Amino acid sequence: MDDLFEVMREFMTTNDPEARESAAQAITEIIEPDKTRVRAVIASGGKPQVWIEFIGGRIRDLRAKAGLTQEELDERSGLTQSHICRLERVDHSPNGLTLEKIAKGLGVPTSAFDPAAQEHSER
């Protein structure tokens, strides 16, 4: 809940359009119920922070592997650079739609962000 208030405060106090858009996306992700996120949290042992850290690291690693900057990924995914930065810094967790946009921008399947799928592919 603290994350929501922090992001709402940022949304209300900034005059920067990109920061406002990023904050609006973050607010939506925090308050929007998401079955994809619930399944992924369960797959990560029921620890939301573990899943959020996994996702942030996967985005960063896959982006680097693709040789893309955050700005290039924002163009390919339709998300803002600041939103991608927040996800990589583990400031908040993405919803299913955001993961779909990032996966499309990176040219990978959404399963690339599923901890359970990663365990199976590493075996």
Long-range contacts (C-beta under 8 A, 24 or more apart in sequence): 3-30, 3-91, 3-92, 4-30, 4-31, 7-92, 18-80, 18-81, 18-82, 19-82, 21-80, 21-83, 22-80, 22-82, 22-83, 22-86, 25-79, 25-80, 25-83, 25-98, 26-83, 26-86, 26-91, 26-92, 28-95, 29-92, 29-93, 29-94, 29-95, 29-98, 30-92, 32-95, 34-95, 34-96, 35-96, 36-95, 36-96, 36-99, 37-93, 37-94, 37-95, 37-96, 40-113, 40-114, 40-115, 43-114, 43-115, 43-116, 44-115, 48-93, 51-93, 51-115, 52-90, 52-92, 52-93, 53-90, 54-113, 54-115, 55-87, 55-93, 55-94, 55-99, 55-113, 56-87, 56-88, 56-89, 56-90, 58-112, 58-113, 58-118, 59-84, 59-87, 59-88, 59-102, 59-113, 60-88, 62-106, 62-108, 62-112, 63-88, 63-106, 66-106, 66-107, 68-105, 68-106, 73-102, 73-105, 73-106, 76-104, 76-105, 76-106, 77-101, 77-102, 77-104, 77-105, 77-106, 78-105, 79-105
